[in-house]
């Protein structure tokens, strides 16, 4: 199985439970791994045979500009379902971190994994 990864993608969004957190956008940091539906791009060297990670980042930015979430868990689930549905990946792992929200805590967040890893 081939996996594409995107590390430390920083996106501004409205996220949080307390009202003070929702007053203005904050930065979330995303680490994403996703399985390729097939491995043709390794032989073809063609963008059409892979998942365009630039499009994934653009879609995540659009999505998080459109929607707000109270919980990092809901944000992670929404992005996972969007990416799986729009880009055809059979498996995804997303880590969502909120840096500097709690005193003395560098980051807090969640990691979710959806779908099935397959050998192709």
N, CA, C and O atoms as CSV, one atom per row, in Angstrom:
chain,resi,resn,atom,element,x,y,z
A,1,UNK,N,N,0.842,-1.176,0.000
A,1,UNK,CA,C,0.000,0.000,0.000
A,1,UNK,C,C,0.888,1.240,0.000
A,1,UNK,O,O,1.886,1.302,0.717
A,2,UNK,N,N,0.514,2.216,-0.806
A,2,UNK,CA,C,1.226,3.489,-0.871
A,2,UNK,C,C,0.457,4.520,-0.060
A,2,UNK,O,O,-0.773,4.562,-0.094
A,3,UNK,N,N,1.189,5.345,0.665
A,3,UNK,CA,C,0.568,6.343,1.533
A,3,UNK,C,C,1.148,7.716,1.210
A,3,UNK,O,O,2.363,7.890,1.119
A,4,UNK,N,N,0.255,8.683,1.040
A,4,UNK,CA,C,0.653,10.093,0.922
A,4,UNK,C,C,0.553,10.695,2.313
A,4,UNK,O,O,-0.375,10.380,3.057
A,5,UNK,N,N,1.505,11.563,2.678
A,5,UNK,CA,C,1.373,12.244,3.965
A,5,UNK,C,C,1.534,13.747,3.788
A,5,UNK,O,O,2.270,14.223,2.924
A,6,UNK,N,N,0.822,14.469,4.632
A,6,UNK,CA,C,0.908,15.929,4.711
A,6,UNK,C,C,1.188,16.232,6.176
A,6,UNK,O,O,0.410,15.848,7.048
A,7,UNK,N,N,2.274,16.906,6.447
A,7,UNK,CA,C,2.693,17.124,7.837
A,7,UNK,C,C,2.684,18.614,8.186
A,7,UNK,O,O,3.148,19.455,7.417
A,8,UNK,N,N,2.150,18.907,9.349
A,8,UNK,CA,C,2.097,20.257,9.909
A,8,UNK,C,C,1.432,21.262,8.973
A,8,UNK,O,O,1.955,22.350,8.731
A,9,UNK,N,N,0.261,20.872,8.450
A,9,UNK,CA,C,-0.539,21.792,7.643
A,9,UNK,C,C,-1.233,22.746,8.610
A,9,UNK,O,O,-1.979,22.306,9.485
A,10,UNK,N,N,-0.998,24.024,8.462
A,10,UNK,CA,C,-1.570,25.023,9.368
A,10,UNK,C,C,-2.720,25.736,8.673
A,10,UNK,O,O,-2.571,26.283,7.580
A,11,UNK,N,N,-3.882,25.715,9.343
A,11,UNK,CA,C,-5.085,26.315,8.777
A,11,UNK,C,C,-5.801,27.105,9.870
A,11,UNK,O,O,-5.873,26.674,11.021
A,12,UNK,N,N,-6.322,28.255,9.494
A,12,UNK,CA,C,-7.106,29.093,10.404
A,12,UNK,C,C,-8.574,28.665,10.357
A,12,UNK,O,O,-9.127,28.454,9.278
A,13,UNK,N,N,-9.206,28.538,11.534
A,13,UNK,CA,C,-10.612,28.183,11.609
A,13,UNK,C,C,-11.186,28.595,12.958
A,13,UNK,O,O,-10.449,28.898,13.896
A,14,UNK,N,N,-12.496,28.602,13.039
A,14,UNK,CA,C,-13.183,28.831,14.314
A,14,UNK,C,C,-13.384,27.468,14.962
A,14,UNK,O,O,-14.004,26.582,14.374
A,15,UNK,N,N,-12.860,27.301,16.173
A,15,UNK,CA,C,-12.906,26.007,16.849
A,15,UNK,C,C,-12.859,26.224,18.352
A,15,UNK,O,O,-12.069,27.030,18.843
A,16,UNK,N,N,-13.695,25.516,19.074
A,16,UNK,CA,C,-13.640,25.569,20.529
A,16,UNK,C,C,-15.012,25.585,21.161
A,16,UNK,O,O,-16.016,25.881,20.512
A,17,UNK,N,N,-15.035,25.260,22.436
A,17,UNK,CA,C,-16.271,25.261,23.204
A,17,UNK,C,C,-16.500,26.611,23.873
A,17,UNK,O,O,-17.587,27.174,23.741
A,18,UNK,N,N,-15.507,27.152,24.590
A,18,UNK,CA,C,-15.753,28.442,25.249
A,18,UNK,C,C,-15.969,29.566,24.238
A,18,UNK,O,O,-15.343,29.588,23.178
A,19,UNK,N,N,-16.838,30.474,24.568
A,19,UNK,CA,C,-17.152,31.591,23.670
A,19,UNK,C,C,-15.903,32.414,23.327
A,19,UNK,O,O,-15.763,32.872,22.193
A,20,UNK,N,N,-14.992,32.605,24.294
A,20,UNK,CA,C,-13.781,33.388,24.034
A,20,UNK,C,C,-12.923,32.744,22.957
A,20,UNK,O,O,-12.211,33.441,22.234
A,21,UNK,N,N,-12.982,31.410,22.843
A,21,UNK,CA,C,-12.199,30.710,21.828
A,21,UNK,C,C,-12.804,30.887,20.438
A,21,UNK,O,O,-12.100,30.790,19.433
A,22,UNK,N,N,-14.086,31.142,20.385
A,22,UNK,CA,C,-14.803,31.231,19.125
A,22,UNK,C,C,-14.889,32.668,18.597
A,22,UNK,O,O,-15.501,32.916,17.558
A,23,UNK,N,N,-14.283,33.598,19.307
A,23,UNK,CA,C,-14.359,35.009,18.926
A,23,UNK,C,C,-13.587,35.321,17.638
A,23,UNK,O,O,-13.963,36.212,16.877
A,24,UNK,N,N,-12.517,34.582,17.412
A,24,UNK,CA,C,-11.720,34.818,16.207
A,24,UNK,C,C,-11.070,33.511,15.776
A,24,UNK,O,O,-10.920,32.597,16.588
A,25,UNK,N,N,-10.683,33.411,14.505
A,25,UNK,CA,C,-10.046,32.177,14.032
A,25,UNK,C,C,-8.746,31.890,14.779
A,25,UNK,O,O,-8.026,32.800,15.191
A,26,UNK,N,N,-8.474,30.615,14.938
A,26,UNK,CA,C,-7.212,30.182,15.526
A,26,UNK,C,C,-6.572,29.169,14.588
A,26,UNK,O,O,-7.234,28.613,13.712
A,27,UNK,N,N,-5.303,28.941,14.779
A,27,UNK,CA,C,-4.570,28.007,13.934
A,27,UNK,C,C,-4.705,26.596,14.479
A,27,UNK,O,O,-4.498,26.349,15.667
A,28,UNK,N,N,-5.057,25.670,13.586
A,28,UNK,CA,C,-4.977,24.247,13.902
A,28,UNK,C,C,-3.856,23.666,13.054
A,28,UNK,O,O,-3.580,24.149,11.956
A,29,UNK,N,N,-3.216,22.627,13.569
A,29,UNK,CA,C,-2.122,21.972,12.866
A,29,UNK,C,C,-2.569,20.550,12.550
A,29,UNK,O,O,-2.967,19.800,13.441
A,30,UNK,N,N,-2.500,20.186,11.264
A,30,UNK,CA,C,-2.976,18.886,10.805
A,30,UNK,C,C,-1.826,18.043,10.277
A,30,UNK,O,O,-0.977,18.522,9.525
A,31,UNK,N,N,-1.816,16.784,10.682
A,31,UNK,CA,C,-0.947,15.775,10.085
A,31,UNK,C,C,-1.875,14.729,9.492
A,31,UNK,O,O,-2.755,14.208,10.177
A,32,UNK,N,N,-1.678,14.426,8.223
A,32,UNK,CA,C,-2.587,13.529,7.522
A,32,UNK,C,C,-1.793,12.466,6.780
A,32,UNK,O,O,-0.789,12.755,6.129
A,33,UNK,N,N,-2.263,11.232,6.892
A,33,UNK,CA,C,-1.777,10.129,6.073
A,33,UNK,C,C,-2.982,9.562,5.359
A,33,UNK,O,O,-4.037,9.380,5.966
A,34,UNK,N,N,-2.834,9.279,4.063
A,34,UNK,CA,C,-3.940,8.666,3.343
A,34,UNK,C,C,-3.432,7.663,2.332
A,34,UNK,O,O,-2.407,7.862,1.681
A,35,UNK,N,N,-4.184,6.572,2.220
A,35,UNK,CA,C,-3.797,5.494,1.313
A,35,UNK,C,C,-4.183,5.844,-0.118
A,35,UNK,O,O,-5.223,6.448,-0.381
A,36,UNK,N,N,-3.326,5.451,-1.008
A,36,UNK,CA,C,-3.614,5.607,-2.433
A,36,UNK,C,C,-4.590,4.504,-2.840
A,36,UNK,O,O,-4.458,3.371,-2.377
A,37,UNK,N,N,-5.567,4.812,-3.696
A,37,UNK,CA,C,-6.491,3.771,-4.131
A,37,UNK,C,C,-5.804,2.722,-5.024
A,37,UNK,O,O,-6.314,1.611,-5.175
A,38,UNK,N,N,-4.674,3.065,-5.603
A,38,UNK,CA,C,-3.878,2.156,-6.433
A,38,UNK,C,C,-2.467,2.737,-6.526
A,38,UNK,O,O,-2.217,3.845,-6.051
A,39,UNK,N,N,-1.547,1.991,-7.138
A,39,UNK,CA,C,-0.153,2.455,-7.195
A,39,UNK,C,C,0.304,2.773,-8.621
A,39,UNK,O,O,1.505,2.767,-8.893
A,40,UNK,N,N,-0.623,3.048,-9.526
A,40,UNK,CA,C,-0.249,3.325,-10.928
A,40,UNK,C,C,0.719,4.494,-11.084
A,40,UNK,O,O,1.562,4.483,-11.981
A,41,UNK,N,N,0.606,5.497,-10.221
A,41,UNK,CA,C,1.449,6.688,-10.381
A,41,UNK,C,C,2.935,6.381,-10.226
A,41,UNK,O,O,3.774,7.118,-10.743
A,42,UNK,N,N,3.263,5.315,-9.530
A,42,UNK,CA,C,4.677,4.942,-9.371
A,42,UNK,C,C,5.306,4.565,-10.716
A,42,UNK,O,O,6.500,4.778,-10.925
A,43,UNK,N,N,4.512,4.011,-11.615
A,43,UNK,CA,C,5.001,3.653,-12.943
A,43,UNK,C,C,4.750,4.756,-13.967
A,43,UNK,O,O,5.590,5.000,-14.833
A,44,UNK,N,N,3.600,5.422,-13.874
A,44,UNK,CA,C,3.217,6.372,-14.923
A,44,UNK,C,C,3.844,7.754,-14.742
A,44,UNK,O,O,4.050,8.475,-15.719
A,45,UNK,N,N,4.150,8.127,-13.490
A,45,UNK,CA,C,4.662,9.463,-13.185
A,45,UNK,C,C,3.672,10.550,-13.610
A,45,UNK,O,O,4.066,11.659,-13.969
A,46,UNK,N,N,2.369,10.209,-13.561
A,46,UNK,CA,C,1.327,11.132,-14.012
A,46,UNK,C,C,0.457,11.556,-12.833
A,46,UNK,O,O,0.023,10.715,-12.046
A,47,UNK,N,N,0.205,12.846,-12.711
A,47,UNK,CA,C,-0.619,13.391,-11.634
A,47,UNK,C,C,-2.031,12.810,-11.671
A,47,UNK,O,O,-2.679,12.697,-10.631
A,48,UNK,N,N,-2.509,12.446,-12.847
A,48,UNK,CA,C,-3.850,11.867,-12.989
A,48,UNK,C,C,-3.968,10.518,-12.291
A,48,UNK,O,O,-5.076,10.080,-11.981
A,49,UNK,N,N,-2.842,9.852,-12.038
A,49,UNK,CA,C,-2.842,8.526,-11.425
A,49,UNK,C,C,-2.579,8.557,-9.918
A,49,UNK,O,O,-2.309,7.522,-9.307
A,50,UNK,N,N,-2.659,9.741,-9.329
A,50,UNK,CA,C,-2.424,9.849,-7.896
A,50,UNK,C,C,-3.466,10.783,-7.283
A,50,UNK,O,O,-4.343,11.290,-7.983
A,51,UNK,N,N,-3.366,11.002,-6.002
A,51,UNK,CA,C,-4.205,11.983,-5.326
A,51,UNK,C,C,-3.389,13.271,-5.237
A,51,UNK,O,O,-2.283,13.274,-4.696
A,52,UNK,N,N,-3.924,14.336,-5.754
A,52,UNK,CA,C,-3.238,15.626,-5.793
A,52,UNK,C,C,-3.284,16.266,-4.402
A,52,UNK,O,O,-4.323,16.785,-3.994
A,53,UNK,N,N,-2.170,16.233,-3.679
A,53,UNK,CA,C,-2.160,16.747,-2.301
A,53,UNK,C,C,-2.346,18.253,-2.243
A,53,UNK,O,O,-2.796,18.776,-1.224
A,54,UNK,N,N,-2.016,18.949,-3.299
A,54,UNK,CA,C,-2.291,20.384,-3.351
A,54,UNK,C,C,-3.792,20.655,-3.336
A,54,UNK,O,O,-4.251,21.596,-2.689
A,55,UNK,N,N,-4.555,19.825,-4.052
A,55,UNK,CA,C,-6.017,19.953,-4.051
A,55,UNK,C,C,-6.591,19.598,-2.687
A,55,UNK,O,O,-7.562,20.212,-2.245
A,56,UNK,N,N,-5.998,18.608,-2.014
A,56,UNK,CA,C,-6.475,18.241,-0.676
A,56,UNK,C,C,-6.314,19.422,0.276
A,56,UNK,O,O,-7.244,19.760,1.007
A,57,UNK,N,N,-5.145,20.048,0.271
A,57,UNK,CA,C,-4.900,21.190,1.155
A,57,UNK,C,C,-5.858,22.331,0.827
A,57,UNK,O,O,-6.410,22.956,1.732
A,58,UNK,N,N,-6.059,22.605,-0.455
A,58,UNK,CA,C,-6.974,23.674,-0.853
A,58,UNK,C,C,-8.394,23.382,-0.371
A,58,UNK,O,O,-9.074,24.280,0.124
A,59,UNK,N,N,-8.847,22.134,-0.511
A,59,UNK,CA,C,-10.196,21.767,-0.069
A,59,UNK,C,C,-10.331,21.872,1.449
A,59,UNK,O,O,-11.365,22.319,1.946
A,60,UNK,N,N,-9.299,21.466,2.189
A,60,UNK,CA,C,-9.359,21.585,3.645
A,60,UNK,C,C,-9.457,23.054,4.051
A,60,UNK,O,O,-10.226,23.397,4.949
A,61,UNK,N,N,-8.697,23.908,3.408
A,61,UNK,CA,C,-8.759,25.343,3.706
A,61,UNK,C,C,-10.159,25.896,3.408
A,61,UNK,O,O,-10.715,26.648,4.209
A,62,UNK,N,N,-10.721,25.523,2.265
A,62,UNK,CA,C,-12.082,25.957,1.921
A,62,UNK,C,C,-13.083,25.469,2.965
A,62,UNK,O,O,-13.920,26.236,3.441
A,63,UNK,N,N,-12.992,24.203,3.311
A,63,UNK,CA,C,-13.942,23.593,4.239
A,63,UNK,C,C,-13.894,24.266,5.610
A,63,UNK,O,O,-14.933,24.548,6.207
A,64,UNK,N,N,-12.686,24.522,6.102
A,64,UNK,CA,C,-12.552,25.106,7.433
A,64,UNK,C,C,-12.831,26.609,7.437
A,64,UNK,O,O,-12.996,27.204,8.502
A,65,UNK,N,N,-12.884,27.223,6.260
A,65,UNK,CA,C,-13.336,28.610,6.170
A,65,UNK,C,C,-14.865,28.667,6.180
A,65,UNK,O,O,-15.446,29.647,6.646
A,66,UNK,N,N,-15.518,27.620,5.667
A,66,UNK,CA,C,-16.982,27.549,5.577
A,66,UNK,C,C,-17.634,27.131,6.886
A,66,UNK,O,O,-18.714,27.612,7.227
A,67,UNK,N,N,-16.980,26.234,7.620
A,67,UNK,CA,C,-17.601,25.610,8.788
A,67,UNK,C,C,-16.825,25.932,10.055
A,67,UNK,O,O,-15.630,26.228,10.014
A,68,UNK,N,N,-17.524,25.870,11.175
A,68,UNK,CA,C,-16.845,25.971,12.464
A,68,UNK,C,C,-17.240,24.753,13.289
A,68,UNK,O,O,-18.275,24.132,13.045
A,69,UNK,N,N,-16.417,24.427,14.252
A,69,UNK,CA,C,-16.641,23.252,15.087
A,69,UNK,C,C,-16.389,23.607,16.540
A,69,UNK,O,O,-15.606,24.506,16.849
A,70,UNK,N,N,-17.047,22.904,17.407
A,70,UNK,CA,C,-16.803,23.048,18.838
A,70,UNK,C,C,-15.668,22.107,19.263
A,70,UNK,O,O,-14.828,22.481,20.082
A,71,UNK,N,N,-15.644,20.903,18.715
A,71,UNK,CA,C,-14.689,19.884,19.145
A,71,UNK,C,C,-13.697,19.521,18.044
A,71,UNK,O,O,-14.054,19.474,16.867
A,72,UNK,N,N,-12.449,19.265,18.436
A,72,UNK,CA,C,-11.448,18.811,17.465
A,72,UNK,C,C,-11.860,17.464,16.874
A,72,UNK,O,O,-11.549,17.170,15.720
A,73,UNK,N,N,-12.556,16.650,17.660
A,73,UNK,CA,C,-13.012,15.346,17.166
A,73,UNK,C,C,-13.960,15.519,15.976
A,73,UNK,O,O,-13.853,14.797,14.985
A,74,UNK,N,N,-14.882,16.474,16.074
A,74,UNK,CA,C,-15.831,16.715,14.982
A,74,UNK,C,C,-15.124,17.279,13.759
A,74,UNK,O,O,-15.451,16.910,12.631
A,75,UNK,N,N,-14.172,18.159,13.966
A,75,UNK,CA,C,-13.396,18.714,12.851
A,75,UNK,C,C,-12.644,17.593,12.135
A,75,UNK,O,O,-12.670,17.524,10.906
A,76,UNK,N,N,-11.976,16.714,12.884
A,76,UNK,CA,C,-11.227,15.607,12.289
A,76,UNK,C,C,-12.142,14.685,11.498
A,76,UNK,O,O,-11.805,14.276,10.387
A,77,UNK,N,N,-13.301,14.355,12.065
A,77,UNK,CA,C,-14.252,13.469,11.380
A,77,UNK,C,C,-14.765,14.097,10.094
A,77,UNK,O,O,-14.856,13.420,9.070
A,78,UNK,N,N,-15.096,15.370,10.131
A,78,UNK,CA,C,-15.592,16.060,8.952
A,78,UNK,C,C,-14.555,16.047,7.836
A,78,UNK,O,O,-14.886,15.764,6.685
A,79,UNK,N,N,-13.311,16.349,8.166
A,79,UNK,CA,C,-12.254,16.346,7.149
A,79,UNK,C,C,-12.006,14.943,6.613
A,79,UNK,O,O,-11.813,14.766,5.410
A,80,UNK,N,N,-12.009,13.944,7.488
A,80,UNK,CA,C,-11.787,12.561,7.048
A,80,UNK,C,C,-12.858,12.142,6.049
A,80,UNK,O,O,-12.545,11.578,5.001
A,81,UNK,N,N,-14.116,12.414,6.368
A,81,UNK,CA,C,-15.207,12.019,5.478
A,81,UNK,C,C,-15.152,12.785,4.157
A,81,UNK,O,O,-15.417,12.216,3.098
A,82,UNK,N,N,-14.811,14.071,4.217
A,82,UNK,CA,C,-14.703,14.866,3.003
A,82,UNK,C,C,-13.600,14.318,2.093
A,82,UNK,O,O,-13.814,14.125,0.896
A,83,UNK,N,N,-12.425,14.071,2.666
A,83,UNK,CA,C,-11.284,13.604,1.863
A,83,UNK,C,C,-11.566,12.221,1.292
A,83,UNK,O,O,-11.287,11.970,0.119
A,84,UNK,N,N,-12.116,11.319,2.105
A,84,UNK,CA,C,-12.425,9.977,1.601
A,84,UNK,C,C,-13.453,10.059,0.468
A,84,UNK,O,O,-13.311,9.384,-0.551
A,85,UNK,N,N,-14.471,10.875,0.645
A,85,UNK,CA,C,-15.521,10.988,-0.358
A,85,UNK,C,C,-15.070,11.667,-1.643
A,85,UNK,O,O,-15.414,11.214,-2.735
A,86,UNK,N,N,-14.313,12.735,-1.528
A,86,UNK,CA,C,-13.933,13.510,-2.711
A,86,UNK,C,C,-12.694,12.985,-3.422
A,86,UNK,O,O,-12.546,13.180,-4.628
A,87,UNK,N,N,-11.801,12.322,-2.691
A,87,UNK,CA,C,-10.532,11.927,-3.302
A,87,UNK,C,C,-10.355,10.414,-3.410
A,87,UNK,O,O,-9.345,9.945,-3.935
A,88,UNK,N,N,-11.325,9.650,-2.921
A,88,UNK,CA,C,-11.324,8.208,-3.138
A,88,UNK,C,C,-10.303,7.409,-2.370
A,88,UNK,O,O,-9.989,6.284,-2.759
A,89,UNK,N,N,-9.774,7.952,-1.290
A,89,UNK,CA,C,-8.835,7.167,-0.493
A,89,UNK,C,C,-9.594,6.132,0.340
A,89,UNK,O,O,-10.629,6.455,0.923
A,90,UNK,N,N,-9.093,4.889,0.405
A,90,UNK,CA,C,-9.789,3.872,1.200
A,90,UNK,C,C,-9.476,3.946,2.696
A,90,UNK,O,O,-10.174,3.332,3.503
A,91,UNK,N,N,-8.429,4.694,3.075
A,91,UNK,CA,C,-7.994,4.769,4.474
A,91,UNK,C,C,-7.366,6.138,4.726
A,91,UNK,O,O,-6.649,6.674,3.882
A,92,UNK,N,N,-7.652,6.691,5.907
A,92,UNK,CA,C,-7.071,7.985,6.270
A,92,UNK,C,C,-6.807,8.029,7.766
A,92,UNK,O,O,-7.554,7.462,8.564
A,93,UNK,N,N,-5.744,8.703,8.121
A,93,UNK,CA,C,-5.407,8.977,9.519
A,93,UNK,C,C,-5.174,10.480,9.622
A,93,UNK,O,O,-4.359,11.044,8.892
A,94,UNK,N,N,-5.898,11.121,10.538
A,94,UNK,CA,C,-5.786,12.572,10.702
A,94,UNK,C,C,-5.473,12.893,12.155
A,94,UNK,O,O,-6.112,12.382,13.075
A,95,UNK,N,N,-4.478,13.749,12.340
A,95,UNK,CA,C,-4.142,14.286,13.658
A,95,UNK,C,C,-4.451,15.778,13.617
A,95,UNK,O,O,-3.932,16.504,12.769
A,96,UNK,N,N,-5.300,16.232,14.538
A,96,UNK,CA,C,-5.642,17.649,14.639
A,96,UNK,C,C,-5.123,18.160,15.970
A,96,UNK,O,O,-5.474,17.620,17.020
A,97,UNK,N,N,-4.298,19.188,15.943
A,97,UNK,CA,C,-3.729,19.757,17.167
A,97,UNK,C,C,-4.058,21.246,17.247
A,97,UNK,O,O,-4.024,21.977,16.257
A,98,UNK,N,N,-4.377,21.657,18.476
A,98,UNK,CA,C,-4.575,23.080,18.769
A,98,UNK,C,C,-3.387,23.518,19.628
A,98,UNK,O,O,-3.294,23.122,20.790
A,99,UNK,N,N,-2.490,24.318,19.082
A,99,UNK,CA,C,-1.325,24.747,19.857
A,99,UNK,C,C,-1.652,25.901,20.801
A,99,UNK,O,O,-2.434,26.793,20.474
A,100,UNK,N,N,-1.032,25.859,21.980
A,100,UNK,CA,C,-1.039,26.988,22.897
A,100,UNK,C,C,-2.376,27.377,23.490
A,100,UNK,O,O,-2.549,28.532,23.879
A,101,UNK,N,N,-3.329,26.464,23.576
A,101,UNK,CA,C,-4.644,26.802,24.117
A,101,UNK,C,C,-4.659,26.742,25.639
A,101,UNK,O,O,-5.240,27.611,26.290
A,102,UNK,N,N,-4.023,25.724,26.210
A,102,UNK,CA,C,-3.985,25.586,27.665
A,102,UNK,C,C,-2.605,25.972,28.190
A,102,UNK,O,O,-1.598,25.574,27.605
A,103,UNK,N,N,-2.535,26.730,29.266
A,103,UNK,CA,C,-1.244,27.092,29.847
A,103,UNK,C,C,-0.422,25.843,30.196
A,103,UNK,O,O,-0.921,24.909,30.824
A,104,UNK,N,N,0.820,25.850,29.783
A,104,UNK,CA,C,1.728,24.743,30.081
A,104,UNK,C,C,1.559,23.526,29.192
A,104,UNK,O,O,2.213,22.507,29.415
A,105,UNK,N,N,0.685,23.611,28.178
A,105,UNK,CA,C,0.473,22.500,27.246
A,105,UNK,C,C,0.818,22.996,25.846
A,105,UNK,O,O,0.187,23.920,25.332
A,106,UNK,N,N,1.831,22.372,25.233
A,106,UNK,CA,C,2.265,22.814,23.907
A,106,UNK,C,C,1.159,22.652,22.866
A,106,UNK,O,O,0.870,23.584,22.116
A,107,UNK,N,N,0.540,21.471,22.820
A,107,UNK,CA,C,-0.546,21.203,21.882
A,107,UNK,C,C,-1.512,20.220,22.522
A,107,UNK,O,O,-1.127,19.424,23.379
A,108,UNK,N,N,-2.761,20.280,22.104
A,108,UNK,CA,C,-3.720,19.244,22.470
A,108,UNK,C,C,-4.500,18.915,21.223
A,108,UNK,O,O,-4.565,19.716,20.291
A,109,UNK,N,N,-5.094,17.734,21.203
A,109,UNK,CA,C,-5.832,17.379,20.000
A,109,UNK,C,C,-6.297,15.947,19.996
A,109,UNK,O,O,-6.487,15.328,21.042
A,110,UNK,N,N,-6.478,15.433,18.792
A,110,UNK,CA,C,-7.024,14.092,18.602
A,110,UNK,C,C,-6.405,13.471,17.354
A,110,UNK,O,O,-5.989,14.174,16.434
A,111,UNK,N,N,-6.352,12.147,17.341
A,111,UNK,CA,C,-5.958,11.386,16.153
A,111,UNK,C,C,-7.090,10.413,15.856
A,111,UNK,O,O,-7.516,9.662,16.734
A,112,UNK,N,N,-7.578,10.428,14.615
A,112,UNK,CA,C,-8.584,9.457,14.205
A,112,UNK,C,C,-8.085,8.705,12.981
A,112,UNK,O,O,-7.252,9.207,12.226
A,113,UNK,N,N,-8.596,7.512,12.796
A,113,UNK,CA,C,-8.266,6.673,11.653
A,113,UNK,C,C,-9.575,6.112,11.122
A,113,UNK,O,O,-10.378,5.574,11.885
A,114,UNK,N,N,-9.792,6.234,9.817
A,114,UNK,CA,C,-11.024,5.774,9.199
A,114,UNK,C,C,-10.714,4.967,7.957
A,114,UNK,O,O,-9.701,5.196,7.296
A,115,UNK,N,N,-11.592,4.012,7.635
A,115,UNK,CA,C,-11.452,3.197,6.439
A,115,UNK,C,C,-10.601,1.973,6.694
A,115,UNK,O,O,-10.332,1.606,7.838
A,116,UNK,N,N,-10.184,1.350,5.608
A,116,UNK,CA,C,-9.414,0.108,5.663
A,116,UNK,C,C,-8.124,0.254,4.892
A,116,UNK,O,O,-8.116,0.728,3.756
A,117,UNK,N,N,-7.032,-0.156,5.512
A,117,UNK,CA,C,-5.759,-0.246,4.786
A,117,UNK,C,C,-5.847,-1.487,3.897
A,117,UNK,O,O,-6.285,-2.549,4.339
A,118,UNK,N,N,-5.429,-1.340,2.651
A,118,UNK,CA,C,-5.459,-2.453,1.727
A,118,UNK,C,C,-4.129,-2.564,1.010
A,118,UNK,O,O,-3.403,-1.579,0.877
A,119,UNK,N,N,-3.817,-3.738,0.558
A,119,UNK,CA,C,-2.632,-3.923,-0.289
A,119,UNK,C,C,-3.100,-3.863,-1.732
A,119,UNK,O,O,-4.032,-4.560,-2.133
A,120,UNK,N,N,-2.430,-3.008,-2.509
A,120,UNK,CA,C,-2.832,-2.906,-3.911
A,120,UNK,C,C,-1.658,-3.104,-4.811
A,120,UNK,O,O,-1.802,-3.054,-6.033
